[in-house]
Amino acid sequence: MFKKLRLILGIVVLLLAGYGLITKNFIAQPIMMLSLSAFILVGGLDELQQGQKRRGYVNIFLSVFVLFILVQSFIF
């Protein structure tokens, strides 16, 4: 289940990032950041499920960090 979700989220992130780079229109950047955070979170949960706790916790921390940056960009 996690592998399919990671694949879908990865494709969404790549498409939105590519769109922003090609068109120089960064209107979809918050959606891309949210998708990136979800992608990293799912990766962390998958790592925890496989028994690799250190990688899982690092990925979850990075996911929260990206989400924090997203929220901070809306505030300022």
N, CA, C and O atoms as a Maestro MAE file, in Angstrom:
{
 s_m_m2io_version
 :::
 2.0.0
}

f_m_ct {
 s_m_title
 :::
 protein
 m_atom[304] {
  # First column is atom index #
  i_m_mmod_type
  r_m_x_coord
  r_m_y_coord
  r_m_z_coord
  i_m_residue_number
  s_m_chain_name
  s_m_pdb_residue_name
  s_m_pdb_atom_name
  i_m_atomic_number
  :::
  1 25 0.820 -1.190 0.000 1 A "MET " " N  " 7
  2 3 0.000 0.000 0.000 1 A "MET " " CA " 6
  3 2 0.870 1.262 0.000 1 A "MET " " C  " 6
  4 15 0.589 2.220 -0.720 1 A "MET " " O  " 8
  5 25 1.933 1.249 0.820 2 A "PHE " " N  " 7
  6 3 2.788 2.431 0.897 2 A "PHE " " CA " 6
  7 2 3.524 2.671 -0.416 2 A "PHE " " C  " 6
  8 15 3.763 3.818 -0.794 2 A "PHE " " O  " 8
  9 25 3.883 1.600 -1.107 3 A "LYS " " N  " 7
  10 3 4.649 1.753 -2.344 3 A "LYS " " CA " 6
  11 2 3.819 2.436 -3.423 3 A "LYS " " C  " 6
  12 15 4.333 3.285 -4.151 3 A "LYS " " O  " 8
  13 25 2.543 2.078 -3.536 4 A "LYS " " N  " 7
  14 3 1.672 2.725 -4.524 4 A "LYS " " CA " 6
  15 2 1.455 4.190 -4.180 4 A "LYS " " C  " 6
  16 15 1.469 5.050 -5.061 4 A "LYS " " O  " 8
  17 25 1.257 4.471 -2.900 5 A "LEU " " N  " 7
  18 3 1.044 5.852 -2.466 5 A "LEU " " CA " 6
  19 2 2.300 6.685 -2.683 5 A "LEU " " C  " 6
  20 15 2.212 7.841 -3.099 5 A "LEU " " O  " 8
  21 25 3.470 6.111 -2.405 6 A "ARG " " N  " 7
  22 3 4.731 6.821 -2.649 6 A "ARG " " CA " 6
  23 2 4.914 7.103 -4.132 6 A "ARG " " C  " 6
  24 15 5.374 8.183 -4.504 6 A "ARG " " O  " 8
  25 25 4.559 6.144 -4.983 7 A "LEU " " N  " 7
  26 3 4.683 6.344 -6.420 7 A "LEU " " CA " 6
  27 2 3.768 7.470 -6.905 7 A "LEU " " C  " 6
  28 15 4.192 8.324 -7.684 7 A "LEU " " O  " 8
  29 25 2.540 7.473 -6.453 8 A "ILE " " N  " 7
  30 3 1.582 8.512 -6.855 8 A "ILE " " CA " 6
  31 2 2.040 9.883 -6.369 8 A "ILE " " C  " 6
  32 15 2.033 10.849 -7.131 8 A "ILE " " O  " 8
  33 25 2.438 9.968 -5.099 9 A "LEU " " N  " 7
  34 3 2.891 11.253 -4.559 9 A "LEU " " CA " 6
  35 2 4.174 11.721 -5.230 9 A "LEU " " C  " 6
  36 15 4.347 12.918 -5.457 9 A "LEU " " O  " 8
  37 25 5.061 10.812 -5.544 10 A "GLY " " N  " 7
  38 3 6.295 11.168 -6.242 10 A "GLY " " CA " 6
  39 2 6.021 11.738 -7.619 10 A "GLY " " C  " 6
  40 15 6.650 12.712 -8.032 10 A "GLY " " O  " 8
  41 25 5.081 11.130 -8.331 11 A "ILE " " N  " 7
  42 3 4.715 11.638 -9.662 11 A "ILE " " CA " 6
  43 2 4.084 13.013 -9.554 11 A "ILE " " C  " 6
  44 15 4.373 13.891 -10.366 11 A "ILE " " O  " 8
  45 25 3.221 13.213 -8.557 12 A "VAL " " N  " 7
  46 3 2.589 14.528 -8.364 12 A "VAL " " CA " 6
  47 2 3.642 15.589 -8.076 12 A "VAL " " C  " 6
  48 15 3.593 16.683 -8.638 12 A "VAL " " O  " 8
  49 25 4.588 15.272 -7.206 13 A "VAL " " N  " 7
  50 3 5.647 16.239 -6.870 13 A "VAL " " CA " 6
  51 2 6.478 16.571 -8.099 13 A "VAL " " C  " 6
  52 15 6.766 17.739 -8.360 13 A "VAL " " O  " 8
  53 25 6.862 15.557 -8.851 14 A "LEU " " N  " 7
  54 3 7.666 15.796 -10.050 14 A "LEU " " CA " 6
  55 2 6.924 16.620 -11.097 14 A "LEU " " C  " 6
  56 15 7.503 17.514 -11.714 14 A "LEU " " O  " 8
  57 25 5.653 16.321 -11.296 15 A "LEU " " N  " 7
  58 3 4.876 17.080 -12.279 15 A "LEU " " CA " 6
  59 2 4.713 18.543 -11.869 15 A "LEU " " C  " 6
  60 15 4.862 19.444 -12.694 15 A "LEU " " O  " 8
  61 25 4.409 18.771 -10.601 16 A "LEU " " N  " 7
  62 3 4.241 20.153 -10.148 16 A "LEU " " CA " 6
  63 2 5.560 20.924 -10.156 16 A "LEU " " C  " 6
  64 15 5.582 22.106 -10.498 16 A "LEU " " O  " 8
  65 25 6.650 20.269 -9.786 17 A "ALA " " N  " 7
  66 3 7.950 20.931 -9.824 17 A "ALA " " CA " 6
  67 2 8.355 21.226 -11.266 17 A "ALA " " C  " 6
  68 15 8.868 22.305 -11.561 17 A "ALA " " O  " 8
  69 25 8.126 20.275 -12.154 18 A "GLY " " N  " 7
  70 3 8.432 20.485 -13.566 18 A "GLY " " CA " 6
  71 2 7.603 21.604 -14.168 18 A "GLY " " C  " 6
  72 15 8.114 22.413 -14.943 18 A "GLY " " O  " 8
  73 25 6.326 21.654 -13.816 19 A "TYR " " N  " 7
  74 3 5.461 22.725 -14.290 19 A "TYR " " CA " 6
  75 2 5.992 24.086 -13.847 19 A "TYR " " C  " 6
  76 15 6.038 25.027 -14.640 19 A "TYR " " O  " 8
  77 25 6.386 24.186 -12.596 20 A "GLY " " N  " 7
  78 3 6.903 25.454 -12.085 20 A "GLY " " CA " 6
  79 2 8.203 25.860 -12.754 20 A "GLY " " C  " 6
  80 15 8.416 27.041 -13.028 20 A "GLY " " O  " 8
  81 25 9.068 24.901 -13.018 21 A "LEU " " N  " 7
  82 3 10.344 25.220 -13.648 21 A "LEU " " CA " 6
  83 2 10.192 25.601 -15.115 21 A "LEU " " C  " 6
  84 15 10.868 26.510 -15.597 21 A "LEU " " O  " 8
  85 25 9.319 24.920 -15.813 22 A "ILE " " N  " 7
  86 3 9.164 25.180 -17.242 22 A "ILE " " CA " 6
  87 2 8.431 26.491 -17.493 22 A "ILE " " C  " 6
  88 15 8.840 27.279 -18.345 22 A "ILE " " O  " 8
  89 25 7.349 26.728 -16.755 23 A "THR " " N  " 7
  90 3 6.528 27.909 -17.023 23 A "THR " " CA " 6
  91 2 6.927 29.124 -16.197 23 A "THR " " C  " 6
  92 15 6.438 30.225 -16.446 23 A "THR " " O  " 8
  93 25 7.801 28.942 -15.225 24 A "LYS " " N  " 7
  94 3 8.197 30.024 -14.301 24 A "LYS " " CA " 6
  95 2 6.985 30.591 -13.550 24 A "LYS " " C  " 6
  96 15 6.997 31.741 -13.109 24 A "LYS " " O  " 8
  97 25 5.951 29.772 -13.416 25 A "ASN " " N  " 7
  98 3 4.739 30.136 -12.693 25 A "ASN " " CA " 6
  99 2 4.676 29.242 -11.452 25 A "ASN " " C  " 6
  100 15 4.408 28.045 -11.549 25 A "ASN " " O  " 8
  101 25 4.924 29.837 -10.297 26 A "PHE " " N  " 7
  102 3 5.044 29.052 -9.066 26 A "PHE " " CA " 6
  103 2 3.763 29.091 -8.235 26 A "PHE " " C  " 6
  104 15 3.817 29.042 -7.006 26 A "PHE " " O  " 8
  105 25 2.634 29.179 -8.892 27 A "ILE " " N  " 7
  106 3 1.352 29.243 -8.184 27 A "ILE " " CA " 6
  107 2 1.030 27.898 -7.505 27 A "ILE " " C  " 6
  108 15 0.309 27.872 -6.507 27 A "ILE " " O  " 8
  109 25 1.550 26.800 -8.029 28 A "ALA " " N  " 7
  110 3 1.258 25.473 -7.480 28 A "ALA " " CA " 6
  111 2 2.302 25.027 -6.464 28 A "ALA " " C  " 6
  112 15 2.288 23.874 -6.034 28 A "ALA " " O  " 8
  113 25 3.200 25.914 -6.077 29 A "GLN " " N  " 7
  114 3 4.276 25.527 -5.157 29 A "GLN " " CA " 6
  115 2 3.761 25.066 -3.787 29 A "GLN " " C  " 6
  116 15 4.310 24.105 -3.248 29 A "GLN " " O  " 8
  117 25 2.748 25.691 -3.199 30 A "PRO " " N  " 7
  118 3 2.258 25.165 -1.909 30 A "PRO " " CA " 6
  119 2 1.704 23.748 -2.008 30 A "PRO " " C  " 6
  120 15 1.888 22.943 -1.095 30 A "PRO " " O  " 8
  121 25 1.032 23.444 -3.106 31 A "ILE " " N  " 7
  122 3 0.510 22.090 -3.293 31 A "ILE " " CA " 6
  123 2 1.669 21.109 -3.455 31 A "ILE " " C  " 6
  124 15 1.619 19.985 -2.954 31 A "ILE " " O  " 8
  125 25 2.715 21.549 -4.162 32 A "MET " " N  " 7
  126 3 3.884 20.707 -4.340 32 A "MET " " CA " 6
  127 2 4.572 20.447 -3.005 32 A "MET " " C  " 6
  128 15 4.991 19.321 -2.736 32 A "MET " " O  " 8
  129 25 4.692 21.467 -2.171 33 A "MET " " N  " 7
  130 3 5.326 21.305 -0.864 33 A "MET " " CA " 6
  131 2 4.505 20.366 0.033 33 A "MET " " C  " 6
  132 15 5.068 19.548 0.760 33 A "MET " " O  " 8
  133 25 3.192 20.489 -0.023 34 A "LEU " " N  " 7
  134 3 2.330 19.604 0.752 34 A "LEU " " CA " 6
  135 2 2.467 18.161 0.273 34 A "LEU " " C  " 6
  136 15 2.527 17.235 1.082 34 A "LEU " " O  " 8
  137 25 2.516 17.977 -1.035 35 A "SER " " N  " 7
  138 3 2.702 16.640 -1.592 35 A "SER " " CA " 6
  139 2 4.077 16.077 -1.232 35 A "SER " " C  " 6
  140 15 4.209 14.885 -0.954 35 A "SER " " O  " 8
  141 25 5.087 16.926 -1.238 36 A "LEU " " N  " 7
  142 3 6.429 16.498 -0.861 36 A "LEU " " CA " 6
  143 2 6.471 16.060 0.596 36 A "LEU " " C  " 6
  144 15 7.097 15.054 0.930 36 A "LEU " " O  " 8
  145 25 5.809 16.809 1.453 37 A "SER " " N  " 7
  146 3 5.754 16.447 2.866 37 A "SER " " CA " 6
  147 2 5.046 15.102 3.051 37 A "SER " " C  " 6
  148 15 5.491 14.263 3.834 37 A "SER " " O  " 8
  149 25 3.954 14.905 2.334 38 A "ALA " " N  " 7
  150 3 3.235 13.631 2.423 38 A "ALA " " CA " 6
  151 2 4.085 12.486 1.871 38 A "ALA " " C  " 6
  152 15 4.070 11.381 2.414 38 A "ALA " " O  " 8
  153 25 4.824 12.749 0.793 39 A "PHE " " N  " 7
  154 3 5.700 11.748 0.201 39 A "PHE " " CA " 6
  155 2 6.779 11.292 1.196 39 A "PHE " " C  " 6
  156 15 7.039 10.098 1.344 39 A "PHE " " O  " 8
  157 25 7.391 12.255 1.865 40 A "ILE " " N  " 7
  158 3 8.438 11.928 2.837 40 A "ILE " " CA " 6
  159 2 7.832 11.220 4.049 40 A "ILE " " C  " 6
  160 15 8.441 10.299 4.595 40 A "ILE " " O  " 8
  161 25 6.642 11.640 4.473 41 A "LEU " " N  " 7
  162 3 5.978 10.994 5.611 41 A "LEU " " CA " 6
  163 2 5.649 9.540 5.302 41 A "LEU " " C  " 6
  164 15 5.881 8.663 6.134 41 A "LEU " " O  " 8
  165 25 5.120 9.282 4.131 42 A "VAL " " N  " 7
  166 3 4.799 7.902 3.750 42 A "VAL " " CA " 6
  167 2 6.074 7.066 3.670 42 A "VAL " " C  " 6
  168 15 6.082 5.895 4.051 42 A "VAL " " O  " 8
  169 25 7.149 7.675 3.172 43 A "GLY " " N  " 7
  170 3 8.426 6.969 3.156 43 A "GLY " " CA " 6
  171 2 8.906 6.626 4.551 43 A "GLY " " C  " 6
  172 15 9.426 5.535 4.782 43 A "GLY " " O  " 8
  173 25 8.735 7.551 5.481 44 A "GLY " " N  " 7
  174 3 9.121 7.299 6.864 44 A "GLY " " CA " 6
  175 2 8.287 6.213 7.509 44 A "GLY " " C  " 6
  176 15 8.813 5.374 8.240 44 A "GLY " " O  " 8
  177 25 6.999 6.221 7.246 45 A "LEU " " N  " 7
  178 3 6.135 5.173 7.802 45 A "LEU " " CA " 6
  179 2 6.469 3.810 7.217 45 A "LEU " " C  " 6
  180 15 6.412 2.797 7.913 45 A "LEU " " O  " 8
  181 25 6.818 3.790 5.934 46 A "ASP " " N  " 7
  182 3 7.222 2.543 5.298 46 A "ASP " " CA " 6
  183 2 8.525 2.017 5.917 46 A "ASP " " C  " 6
  184 15 8.666 0.818 6.155 46 A "ASP " " O  " 8
  185 25 9.462 2.917 6.170 47 A "GLU " " N  " 7
  186 3 10.721 2.508 6.802 47 A "GLU " " CA " 6
  187 2 10.472 1.980 8.214 47 A "GLU " " C  " 6
  188 15 11.086 0.994 8.620 47 A "GLU " " O  " 8
  189 25 9.585 2.619 8.958 48 A "LEU " " N  " 7
  190 3 9.266 2.122 10.305 48 A "LEU " " CA " 6
  191 2 8.630 0.737 10.244 48 A "LEU " " C  " 6
  192 15 8.904 -0.124 11.081 48 A "LEU " " O  " 8
  193 25 7.782 0.536 9.246 49 A "GLN " " N  " 7
  194 3 7.126 -0.760 9.113 49 A "GLN " " CA " 6
  195 2 8.133 -1.851 8.751 49 A "GLN " " C  " 6
  196 15 7.936 -3.011 9.113 49 A "GLN " " O  " 8
  197 25 9.197 -1.501 8.050 50 A "GLN " " N  " 7
  198 3 10.222 -2.474 7.681 50 A "GLN " " CA " 6
  199 2 11.223 -2.708 8.812 50 A "GLN " " C  " 6
  200 15 12.079 -3.586 8.707 50 A "GLN " " O  " 8
  201 25 11.123 -1.935 9.882 51 A "GLY " " N  " 7
  202 3 11.992 -2.137 11.030 51 A "GLY " " CA " 6
  203 2 13.210 -1.237 11.066 51 A "GLY " " C  " 6
  204 15 14.061 -1.397 11.940 51 A "GLY " " O  " 8
  205 25 13.318 -0.306 10.154 52 A "GLN " " N  " 7
  206 3 14.447 0.627 10.137 52 A "GLN " " CA " 6
  207 2 14.022 1.907 10.837 52 A "GLN " " C  " 6
  208 15 13.613 2.880 10.203 52 A "GLN " " O  " 8
  209 25 14.129 1.883 12.151 53 A "LYS " " N  " 7
  210 3 13.585 2.963 12.964 53 A "LYS " " CA " 6
  211 2 14.306 4.285 12.757 53 A "LYS " " C  " 6
  212 15 13.670 5.337 12.701 53 A "LYS " " O  " 8
  213 25 15.623 4.242 12.644 54 A "ARG " " N  " 7
  214 3 16.379 5.494 12.523 54 A "ARG " " CA " 6
  215 2 15.994 6.249 11.250 54 A "ARG " " C  " 6
  216 15 15.725 7.450 11.299 54 A "ARG " " O  " 8
  217 25 15.968 5.559 10.123 55 A "ARG " " N  " 7
  218 3 15.565 6.198 8.863 55 A "ARG " " CA " 6
  219 2 14.123 6.681 8.921 55 A "ARG " " C  " 6
  220 15 13.800 7.759 8.421 55 A "ARG " " O  " 8
  221 25 13.264 5.886 9.529 56 A "GLY " " N  " 7
  222 3 11.858 6.258 9.628 56 A "GLY " " CA " 6
  223 2 11.660 7.536 10.410 56 A "GLY " " C  " 6
  224 15 10.912 8.420 9.993 56 A "GLY " " O  " 8
  225 25 12.335 7.634 11.550 57 A "TYR " " N  " 7
  226 3 12.195 8.836 12.364 57 A "TYR " " CA " 6
  227 2 12.809 10.058 11.689 57 A "TYR " " C  " 6
  228 15 12.282 11.164 11.815 57 A "TYR " " O  " 8
  229 25 13.910 9.872 10.978 58 A "VAL " " N  " 7
  230 3 14.514 10.993 10.250 58 A "VAL " " CA " 6
  231 2 13.565 11.475 9.157 58 A "VAL " " C  " 6
  232 15 13.396 12.680 8.975 58 A "VAL " " O  " 8
  233 25 12.949 10.553 8.433 59 A "ASN " " N  " 7
  234 3 12.005 10.944 7.384 59 A "ASN " " CA " 6
  235 2 10.783 11.654 7.959 59 A "ASN " " C  " 6
  236 15 10.302 12.629 7.382 59 A "ASN " " O  " 8
  237 25 10.287 11.175 9.075 60 A "ILE " " N  " 7
  238 3 9.129 11.832 9.696 60 A "ILE " " CA " 6
  239 2 9.514 13.233 10.161 60 A "ILE " " C  " 6
  240 15 8.733 14.172 10.005 60 A "ILE " " O  " 8
  241 25 10.719 13.385 10.734 61 A "PHE " " N  " 7
  242 3 11.192 14.708 11.132 61 A "PHE " " CA " 6
  243 2 11.297 15.635 9.920 61 A "PHE " " C  " 6
  244 15 10.885 16.793 9.990 61 A "PHE " " O  " 8
  245 25 11.844 15.134 8.812 62 A "LEU " " N  " 7
  246 3 11.958 15.947 7.600 62 A "LEU " " CA " 6
  247 2 10.590 16.328 7.047 62 A "LEU " " C  " 6
  248 15 10.411 17.431 6.531 62 A "LEU " " O  " 8
  249 25 9.637 15.428 7.152 63 A "SER " " N  " 7
  250 3 8.283 15.722 6.694 63 A "SER " " CA " 6
  251 2 7.671 16.860 7.502 63 A "SER " " C  " 6
  252 15 7.054 17.767 6.943 63 A "SER " " O  " 8
  253 25 7.842 16.806 8.808 64 A "VAL " " N  " 7
  254 3 7.322 17.872 9.669 64 A "VAL " " CA " 6
  255 2 8.044 19.187 9.375 64 A "VAL " " C  " 6
  256 15 7.428 20.252 9.406 64 A "VAL " " O  " 8
  257 25 9.346 19.118 9.090 65 A "PHE " " N  " 7
  258 3 10.116 20.310 8.761 65 A "PHE " " CA " 6
  259 2 9.602 20.960 7.476 65 A "PHE " " C  " 6
  260 15 9.431 22.179 7.429 65 A "PHE " " O  " 8
  261 25 9.358 20.173 6.446 66 A "VAL " " N  " 7
  262 3 8.839 20.710 5.181 66 A "VAL " " CA " 6
  263 2 7.453 21.305 5.400 66 A "VAL " " C  " 6
  264 15 7.132 22.355 4.842 66 A "VAL " " O  " 8
  265 25 6.641 20.650 6.199 67 A "LEU " " N  " 7
  266 3 5.309 21.180 6.505 67 A "LEU " " CA " 6
  267 2 5.415 22.492 7.278 67 A "LEU " " C  " 6
  268 15 4.625 23.409 7.052 67 A "LEU " " O  " 8
  269 25 6.383 22.588 8.185 68 A "PHE " " N  " 7
  270 3 6.610 23.821 8.928 68 A "PHE " " CA " 6
  271 2 7.015 24.961 7.989 68 A "PHE " " C  " 6
  272 15 6.536 26.086 8.131 68 A "PHE " " O  " 8
  273 25 7.892 24.668 7.038 69 A "ILE " " N  " 7
  274 3 8.312 25.674 6.062 69 A "ILE " " CA " 6
  275 2 7.118 26.129 5.230 69 A "ILE " " C  " 6
  276 15 6.994 27.315 4.927 69 A "ILE " " O  " 8
  277 25 6.247 25.209 4.860 70 A "LEU " " N  " 7
  278 3 5.046 25.552 4.087 70 A "LEU " " CA " 6
  279 2 4.154 26.501 4.883 70 A "LEU " " C  " 6
  280 15 3.699 27.516 4.355 70 A "LEU " " O  " 8
  281 25 3.904 26.177 6.147 71 A "VAL " " N  " 7
  282 3 3.055 27.027 6.995 71 A "VAL " " CA " 6
  283 2 3.719 28.383 7.207 71 A "VAL " " C  " 6
  284 15 3.046 29.414 7.198 71 A "VAL " " O  " 8
  285 25 5.018 28.383 7.394 72 A "GLN " " N  " 7
  286 3 5.734 29.647 7.604 72 A "GLN " " CA " 6
  287 2 5.680 30.535 6.364 72 A "GLN " " C  " 6
  288 15 5.638 31.759 6.483 72 A "GLN " " O  " 8
  289 25 5.680 29.933 5.179 73 A "SER " " N  " 7
  290 3 5.601 30.737 3.961 73 A "SER " " CA " 6
  291 2 4.241 31.404 3.818 73 A "SER " " C  " 6
  292 15 4.140 32.463 3.198 73 A "SER " " O  " 8
  293 25 3.188 30.806 4.381 74 A "PHE " " N  " 7
  294 3 1.885 31.437 4.352 74 A "PHE " " CA " 6
  295 2 1.769 32.571 5.365 74 A "PHE " " C  " 6
  296 15 1.060 33.549 5.130 74 A "PHE " " O  " 8
  297 25 2.462 32.440 6.485 75 A "ILE " " N  " 7
  298 3 2.373 33.460 7.533 75 A "ILE " " CA " 6
  299 2 3.116 34.716 7.149 75 A "ILE " " C  " 6
  300 15 2.610 35.819 7.354 75 A "ILE " " O  " 8
  301 25 4.328 34.570 6.586 76 A "PHE " " N  " 7
  302 3 5.140 35.725 6.251 76 A "PHE " " CA " 6
  303 2 4.992 36.011 4.835 76 A "PHE " " C  " 6
  304 15 5.597 36.957 4.329 76 A "PHE " " O  " 8
  :::
 }
 m_bond[303] {
  # First column is bond index #
  i_m_from
  i_m_to
  i_m_order
  :::
  1 1 2 1
  2 2 3 1
  3 3 4 2
  4 3 5 1
  5 5 6 1
  6 6 7 1
  7 7 8 2
  8 7 9 1
  9 9 10 1
  10 10 11 1
  11 11 12 2
  12 11 13 1
  13 13 14 1
  14 14 15 1
  15 15 16 2
  16 15 17 1
  17 17 18 1
  18 18 19 1
  19 19 20 2
  20 19 21 1
  21 21 22 1
  22 22 23 1
  23 23 24 2
  24 23 25 1
  25 25 26 1
  26 26 27 1
  27 27 28 2
  28 27 29 1
  29 29 30 1
  30 30 31 1
  31 31 32 2
  32 31 33 1
  33 33 34 1
  34 34 35 1
  35 35 36 2
  36 35 37 1
  37 37 38 1
  38 38 39 1
  39 39 40 2
  40 39 41 1
  41 41 42 1
  42 42 43 1
  43 43 44 2
  44 43 45 1
  45 45 46 1
  46 46 47 1
  47 47 48 2
  48 47 49 1
  49 49 50 1
  50 50 51 1
  51 51 52 2
  52 51 53 1
  53 53 54 1
  54 54 55 1
  55 55 56 2
  56 55 57 1
  57 57 58 1
  58 58 59 1
  59 59 60 2
  60 59 61 1
  61 61 62 1
  62 62 63 1
  63 63 64 2
  64 63 65 1
  65 65 66 1
  66 66 67 1
  67 67 68 2
  68 67 69 1
  69 69 70 1
  70 70 71 1
  71 71 72 2
  72 71 73 1
  73 73 74 1
  74 74 75 1
  75 75 76 2
  76 75 77 1
  77 77 78 1
  78 78 79 1
  79 79 80 2
  80 79 81 1
  81 81 82 1
  82 82 83 1
  83 83 84 2
  84 83 85 1
  85 85 86 1
  86 86 87 1
  87 87 88 2
  88 87 89 1
  89 89 90 1
  90 90 91 1
  91 91 92 2
  92 91 93 1
  93 93 94 1
  94 94 95 1
  95 95 96 2
  96 95 97 1
  97 97 98 1
  98 98 99 1
  99 99 100 2
  100 99 101 1
  101 101 102 1
  102 102 103 1
  103 103 104 2
  104 103 105 1
  105 105 106 1
  106 106 107 1
  107 107 108 2
  108 107 109 1
  109 109 110 1
  110 110 111 1
  111 111 112 2
  112 111 113 1
  113 113 114 1
  114 114 115 1
  115 115 116 2
  116 115 117 1
  117 117 118 1
  118 118 119 1
  119 119 120 2
  120 119 121 1
  121 121 122 1
  122 122 123 1
  123 123 124 2
  124 123 125 1
  125 125 126 1
  126 126 127 1
  127 127 128 2
  128 127 129 1
  129 129 130 1
  130 130 131 1
  131 131 132 2
  132 131 133 1
  133 133 134 1
  134 134 135 1
  135 135 136 2
  136 135 137 1
  137 137 138 1
  138 138 139 1
  139 139 140 2
  140 139 141 1
  141 141 142 1
  142 142 143 1
  143 143 144 2
  144 143 145 1
  145 145 146 1
  146 146 147 1
  147 147 148 2
  148 147 149 1
  149 149 150 1
  150 150 151 1
  151 151 152 2
  152 151 153 1
  153 153 154 1
  154 154 155 1
  155 155 156 2
  156 155 157 1
  157 157 158 1
  158 158 159 1
  159 159 160 2
  160 159 161 1
  161 161 162 1
  162 162 163 1
  163 163 164 2
  164 163 165 1
  165 165 166 1
  166 166 167 1
  167 167 168 2
  168 167 169 1
  169 169 170 1
  170 170 171 1
  171 171 172 2
  172 171 173 1
  173 173 174 1
  174 174 175 1
  175 175 176 2
  176 175 177 1
  177 177 178 1
  178 178 179 1
  179 179 180 2
  180 179 181 1
  181 181 182 1
  182 182 183 1
  183 183 184 2
  184 183 185 1
  185 185 186 1
  186 186 187 1
  187 187 188 2
  188 187 189 1
  189 189 190 1
  190 190 191 1
  191 191 192 2
  192 191 193 1
  193 193 194 1
  194 194 195 1
  195 195 196 2
  196 195 197 1
  197 197 198 1
  198 198 199 1
  199 199 200 2
  200 199 201 1
  201 201 202 1
  202 202 203 1
  203 203 204 2
  204 203 205 1
  205 205 206 1
  206 206 207 1
  207 207 208 2
  208 207 209 1
  209 209 210 1
  210 210 211 1
  211 211 212 2
  212 211 213 1
  213 213 214 1
  214 214 215 1
  215 215 216 2
  216 215 217 1
  217 217 218 1
  218 218 219 1
  219 219 220 2
  220 219 221 1
  221 221 222 1
  222 222 223 1
  223 223 224 2
  224 223 225 1
  225 225 226 1
  226 226 227 1
  227 227 228 2
  228 227 229 1
  229 229 230 1
  230 230 231 1
  231 231 232 2
  232 231 233 1
  233 233 234 1
  234 234 235 1
  235 235 236 2
  236 235 237 1
  237 237 238 1
  238 238 239 1
  239 239 240 2
  240 239 241 1
  241 241 242 1
  242 242 243 1
  243 243 244 2
  244 243 245 1
  245 245 246 1
  246 246 247 1
  247 247 248 2
  248 247 249 1
  249 249 250 1
  250 250 251 1
  251 251 252 2
  252 251 253 1
  253 253 254 1
  254 254 255 1
  255 255 256 2
  256 255 257 1
  257 257 258 1
  258 258 259 1
  259 259 260 2
  260 259 261 1
  261 261 262 1
  262 262 263 1
  263 263 264 2
  264 263 265 1
  265 265 266 1
  266 266 267 1
  267 267 268 2
  268 267 269 1
  269 269 270 1
  270 270 271 1
  271 271 272 2
  272 271 273 1
  273 273 274 1
  274 274 275 1
  275 275 276 2
  276 275 277 1
  277 277 278 1
  278 278 279 1
  279 279 280 2
  280 279 281 1
  281 281 282 1
  282 282 283 1
  283 283 284 2
  284 283 285 1
  285 285 286 1
  286 286 287 1
  287 287 288 2
  288 287 289 1
  289 289 290 1
  290 290 291 1
  291 291 292 2
  292 291 293 1
  293 293 294 1
  294 294 295 1
  295 295 296 2
  296 295 297 1
  297 297 298 1
  298 298 299 1
  299 299 300 2
  300 299 301 1
  301 301 302 1
  302 302 303 1
  303 303 304 2
  :::
 }
}
